[in-house]
């Protein structure tokens, strides 16, 4: 099924930002976005020392399979060039009305409300898709993200040991 065509204009730090549905044509900007993240941001997002997306990952991330998977990106434009500055997505667990949600914001754009806005948007998409609960898997060392998720109402659940925390929230 085709994902909903979401396109919202917001202003972050005085800059016009477009929040929109991820499309297959975004493969290049998604790859560049991940490549340009700091090592720490990539590690916190992917829970590994990933340097860049493989071609298979880039294809998978940009070809969403709605309603089971959905992704939104935030972009800025400089002339004709569009640059991705954030992405959030959910992936529904098979046979359940629960999904895992993830987000990453470019280092220079963190702490300005973009992540909060994007998580609220993806939550609305999840609700529209019939998802009743969202989960996040966050590395224990990512204190800022754990605090942010708590502020959004996520509750801490046991993770896979001391290295990560599972946070769940009814939508």
C-alpha positions as CSV (number, residue, x, y, z in Angstrom):
1,X,0.0,0.0,0.0
2,X,1.2,3.5,-0.8
3,X,2.2,5.5,2.3
4,X,0.3,8.7,3.1
5,X,1.7,11.8,1.4
6,X,2.7,13.9,4.3
7,X,4.3,17.3,3.7
8,X,4.5,20.0,6.4
9,X,6.4,23.2,6.5
10,X,7.9,24.2,9.8
11,X,10.5,26.7,11.0
12,X,13.4,25.5,13.1
13,X,16.1,27.9,14.3
14,X,14.7,30.5,11.9
15,X,15.1,28.1,8.9
16,X,12.3,26.7,6.8
17,X,12.2,22.9,7.2
18,X,10.0,20.4,5.3
19,X,8.8,17.3,7.1
20,X,7.7,14.8,4.5
21,X,7.2,11.2,3.6
22,X,10.3,9.3,2.7
23,X,10.3,8.3,-1.0
24,X,12.4,5.9,-3.1
25,X,14.0,8.9,-4.8
26,X,15.5,9.9,-1.4
27,X,18.1,7.1,-1.5
28,X,20.9,9.5,-2.2
29,X,20.1,12.1,0.4
30,X,19.4,9.4,3.0
31,X,22.9,7.9,2.3
32,X,24.5,11.3,2.5
33,X,22.6,12.1,5.7
34,X,23.9,9.0,7.5
35,X,27.4,9.4,6.1
36,X,27.5,13.0,7.5
37,X,26.4,12.1,11.1
38,X,29.0,12.1,13.8
39,X,30.4,8.7,14.8
40,X,28.5,9.0,18.1
41,X,25.1,9.8,16.4
42,X,25.5,6.9,14.0
43,X,26.5,4.6,16.9
44,X,23.5,5.7,19.0
45,X,21.1,5.2,16.1
46,X,22.4,1.9,14.6
47,X,23.9,0.5,17.8
48,X,27.1,-0.3,15.9
49,X,30.1,1.4,14.3
50,X,28.4,1.7,11.0
51,X,30.1,4.3,8.7
52,X,27.6,4.4,6.0
53,X,24.5,2.6,4.7
54,X,25.0,-0.3,2.4
55,X,23.1,-0.1,-0.9
56,X,20.7,-2.7,0.4
57,X,20.0,-0.7,3.6
58,X,19.5,2.5,1.6
59,X,17.0,0.8,-0.6
60,X,15.2,-0.8,2.3
61,X,15.1,2.5,4.3
62,X,13.7,4.5,1.3
63,X,11.1,2.0,0.0
64,X,8.6,2.0,2.9
65,X,6.0,-0.7,3.1
66,X,3.1,1.1,4.6
67,X,1.3,0.4,6.9
68,X,3.9,-2.0,8.4
69,X,6.7,0.5,7.9
70,X,6.7,4.3,7.6
71,X,9.4,6.9,7.4
72,X,9.4,10.7,7.5
73,X,12.4,12.9,6.8
74,X,13.1,16.6,7.5
75,X,14.9,18.5,4.7
76,X,16.2,22.0,4.1
77,X,16.8,23.5,0.7
78,X,19.7,25.6,-0.5
79,X,18.8,26.7,-4.0
80,X,17.9,23.6,-5.9
81,X,19.7,21.3,-3.5
82,X,17.7,19.4,-0.8
83,X,19.6,18.2,2.3
84,X,18.2,15.8,4.8
85,X,18.6,16.8,8.4
86,X,16.5,14.2,10.2
87,X,14.6,10.9,9.8
88,X,12.2,9.0,11.9
89,X,10.6,5.7,11.1
90,X,8.6,2.9,12.6
91,X,8.6,-0.8,11.8
92,X,5.7,-2.9,12.9
93,X,6.4,-6.2,14.6
94,X,4.8,-9.1,12.6
95,X,1.4,-10.3,13.8
96,X,1.2,-7.5,16.5
97,X,-0.1,-4.0,16.8
98,X,3.2,-2.8,18.2
99,X,6.0,-1.0,16.3
100,X,9.6,0.0,17.0
101,X,10.3,3.6,16.4
102,X,13.6,5.2,15.7
103,X,14.8,8.7,15.1
104,X,18.1,10.5,14.3
105,X,18.7,14.2,13.9
106,X,21.8,15.7,12.3
107,X,24.2,16.8,15.0
108,X,23.9,20.6,14.2
109,X,20.1,20.4,14.4
110,X,19.8,18.5,17.8
111,X,18.2,20.3,20.7
112,X,16.0,22.6,18.8
113,X,12.6,20.7,18.8
114,X,12.9,19.0,15.5
115,X,13.1,15.5,17.0
116,X,10.0,16.1,19.2
117,X,8.0,17.3,16.2
118,X,9.1,14.4,14.1
119,X,8.3,11.8,16.8
120,X,4.8,13.3,17.2
121,X,4.3,13.1,13.4
122,X,5.4,9.5,13.2
123,X,3.2,8.6,16.2
124,X,0.2,10.0,14.3
125,X,1.1,7.9,11.3
126,X,1.4,4.8,13.5
127,X,-2.0,5.5,15.0
128,X,-3.6,5.9,11.5
129,X,-2.0,2.5,10.6
130,X,-3.7,0.8,13.6
131,X,-0.6,0.6,15.8
132,X,-1.4,0.7,19.5
133,X,2.1,0.8,21.1
134,X,5.5,2.2,20.1
135,X,8.8,0.9,21.5
136,X,12.3,2.4,21.3
137,X,15.6,0.6,21.8
138,X,18.1,3.1,23.2
139,X,21.7,2.4,24.2
140,X,22.1,3.0,27.9
141,X,25.0,5.4,27.2
142,X,22.5,7.7,25.2
143,X,21.4,9.5,28.3
144,X,20.1,12.5,26.4
145,X,17.8,10.3,24.3
146,X,16.5,8.3,27.3
147,X,15.6,11.6,29.0
148,X,14.0,12.9,25.9
149,X,11.9,9.8,25.5
150,X,10.8,9.9,29.2
151,X,9.7,13.5,28.6
152,X,7.5,12.3,25.7
153,X,5.9,9.8,28.1
154,X,7.8,6.6,27.2
155,X,8.3,4.2,30.1
156,X,11.5,2.2,30.7
157,X,11.2,-1.6,30.3
158,X,14.0,-4.2,30.6
159,X,16.3,-4.2,27.6
160,X,18.7,-6.9,26.4
161,X,21.1,-6.4,29.3
162,X,23.1,-3.4,30.5
163,X,23.9,-2.0,27.0
164,X,20.4,-0.9,26.0
165,X,17.1,0.2,27.4
166,X,13.6,-0.6,26.0
167,X,11.2,2.2,26.2
168,X,7.6,1.7,25.4
169,X,4.6,4.0,25.1
170,X,0.9,3.5,24.4
171,X,0.0,5.7,21.5
